[in-house]
Amino acid sequence: MFDKLFHESLAYLPDLQVDTAHLALPSELVETMCLTDGVVVRLPFHLARMQAACQALGWRDVSEGLPELWAATSAQMPEDCRQGRTMARIVYGAEGIRSITFRSYAPRLVRSLRLVVADHVDYALKSTDRKVITECFDQRNGCDDVLMVRDHLLTDTSIANIALWHEQHNRWYTPARPLLRGTHRAALLRAGIIHEDTALTLDRLSEFSRIRLFNAMLTWGEIELPMVALLPPITH
C-alpha cells in the first residue's frame, strides 16, 4: 500500500514545498492526519508534505521507516479510535520518525474570530513548537479563535486554513501565502474547489459574505461563519 501511495505523493510535492531561507529551522516536526473508520484521509498529500519538509531541511526521508512503524502502532490503536474520526499524530526529526499516536477527535466549536496582527509569525513548517501561534491565540479576547494578519494579508487561524466566499465571482478564495500550506488546502486547490488570491487584505473583507475554516481534521464546510463573526484587533 505505502509503495503506491509514496509514488502518488511525488505529484503533490510542488504543492507543499517550503522555502527555508529565512526560517528559524525547527528540530522537530509533526504531521497530523485524519482517519475515518481507520482509513487515512488524503494520505498522499501528507506523505508529500513530510517528504518536502525533509528535503528542505536535509533530513532523512521519513518514508524509509514509516510503513513498519505504522503497522506496529496502528495494531495497538485504542478501540475507540477504530471507528469514527481519529487523529493520528506523527512526530519526526532529522533522524526519522520519533512517535505515532492516535486519539479520537471532535472539532472545536468556532463561532467568532479575532483579527490579530502577526507580522512576526513564520510557521511554514509544521513544528511541534507552536509558541508564536499560541501567543497570537492568547490575543483572541473573548473570541473562539484568531485570524492572523501578516504584512496586511489574511493568513490562517490558529488551527486552520481559510477560504472566503465571493458571491459575484461564485468562488471560494484562499490566501496565496498562508502561514502553513495545509494538505486539505492542497487537495481543494487541485480539485478546483478553492482558488488562490494574492491580495486578500483587510480592506477587501466587505467583498465576501462567508468564511470557511478547514484543516486535515475538518471536512469542507464543517465550520462556516458569516463575515460579521470576524472582529477587529484590540488596540492598546
N, C-alpha and C positions, 0 to 999 in steps of 0.2 A: 504493500500500500504506500509506504513512505517513498519508495523509489519513484513511483509515478508522480506523486504529489510534489516531490522536490524538483522533478523535471518541469512540471507545470508552473511551479513558483518562479522559475527563471524568467518567465514572460513578464512578471509583475515587479521585478527588481527595479526598473527605471521609475516606477510609480512611487517607490518608497525609499529611494536613495537619499542620503544626507550629506551635506557639505559640513565637515567638521572644522574648517579652517579657523573659525572664530569661536568655537565652543570650548567650554571647560569640560575636559574629557572625563566621563564617568568611569568608575571602577566596577560598576555592577548595573546590569540592565534587567528589565522584566518584560515578559510577554504575557498578556492576559488574553485568554481565549474563552469563547462561549461554547459550551457543549449543550446540545438539545437531545435528551434521552440517550446520552452517552456518545453522540456524534459531534465532532468538532465542526463549527460553522466557519466557513471561509478559511480553512486551514492553509491552502497555498499562499494566501496573502500574508498570513502570519509567518510562514516559513520565509517568504521573500523579505519581510521586514527584518527578521533576525539575521538572515544572510547579509542584507545590505548593511546593517549595523556592524556586524563582524568585519566585513570588508573595509568599512570606513575607519574602524579602529585598529585594524591589523590583528584582530583576534582569531583564535582557532575557529574554524567553521563548526557551528553547533550541530550541523546535520550529521556529523560523524557519530555522535553518541545518542542522539535523540530517540531513534526507534527502540533501542534496547531499554533505555530509561523509561520511556513512555509505557512500554509494555509492562515493565515491572511495577511502576507506580499506579497505573490505571487498574491493575489487577487488585490492588489494595484500596481502591476507591471506596469511600464510605457508601453504605446502601442508599442514604438519602440523596446522593449525588448521581445515582444511576438513572433517575427519571427526572423529567422537567429540565429546568435551566440551571446549569452548573458553571462556575468559574474555575478554569484551570490557570494556574499561575506558575510560569516557568521563569526562574531566576538564573541568570548566567553571567559569566565574566570571561576574562581573557583565556582562561584555561578550559572553558566549556560550561556545560550545564551544572549548576550547583544544587538546584532543588526543583521538584514539581509537586505542587499541592493542589487540592481540589476543595471547593466548598459550594454549597447550594447558594443560589443568588436570587435576590429580589431587588428590583430597581428602587432607587431612592426617589422620593417624591420631590419634584421640582415645579414650583408654581410661579416663581419670581427670580429675576436675575439682576444683580447689581453690576453696573459697568464699573470697571476698575482699570486704572492706568497701569500698564505692565511693560513699560519700555525696557526694563532691565531683564525681562524673563527670556531665557533661551531653554527650550525643552524639546529640541529636535530629535533627541534620543530618549527612549522611554526608560529613564533611570529610576532606580529604587529610591534615590534621593529626590524627594518632592518638596524640599524646604521652600523654594521660591513660589511654587504653586500654593502651598499651604498658607504662606504669608499673604498672598492675594485673596485666598478663600476667607481668611480671617477678617477681611475688609467688607464682607457681604452686608453687615449692618442690618440684620433682620430679614434679609432675603435668603432664599434656599441655596443659591449658588451665585457665582460671579461670571461675568463675561469679560474676559481680559482684552484690553485695547493696547496694541503695541505700535508705536510710530503712527498713531492716529487711525490704524486699521483694526477692524474687528478680527479676533483670532478664535479662541476656544473658551469653553467653560473650564472648570477645574477638572472635569472628567470626560468631556465630550467635545467632538467637533460640532459645528453648527451649519445650518442651511437656512436661508431666508427666502420666503415666497414672494415673487413679483407677479401681481395679478395681471398687469398689462402684457408682460412677456410670457406669462403662463409657464414660469420656470422657477426652479429652486436654485439659488446661487449660494456657493460656499466660498469662504476666503481662499484665495490662491496661496496665501502664506500663513497657514495655521501654525500654531506652536508645535503640534505633532501631526505628522501625516498618518492618520488612522487607517487601519485595514478596512473597516467598513466604508470609510470615505473613499478609499481607492476602488473598492468594488462598485460603489454607487456611481463614481465618475466613469468607470469602464462601461457601466450599463446605460449611461446617458441619462440617469435619473436626476443627478445634480450637475451643476456647471460652475467652473471656477470664475471668480470675479477678482480682478487685481486691485480694485479700488473700493472695497466695502468700508467706507468711512462713517463716522458718527453722523455727519450731516446728511447722509443718504438714508437714514433709518426710516424716514417718512415714506420712502418708495415702497416699503414692504409691509405686508399685513400679518405675517406669521413667522415664527422661528421654530425650527426643529433641532433637537439635540440627539446625537447618535454616537455610539461607540461600538466596540466589539460585543458588548453585552446587551445593548439595546437594539430592539428591532426598529426598522424605519417607520417613523410615525408614532412610536410609542410615547414620546414626550414632545408635545407641540404646545406652544404658548402664543397668545396674541402679543403683538409688539408692545402693547401697553404694560406688559409684565417686565419690560426692561426699565430699570430705574437708574437715574443719573448717579454719577460718582459723588461720594461725600466730599465736600470741600472743607478744609480746615483753615 
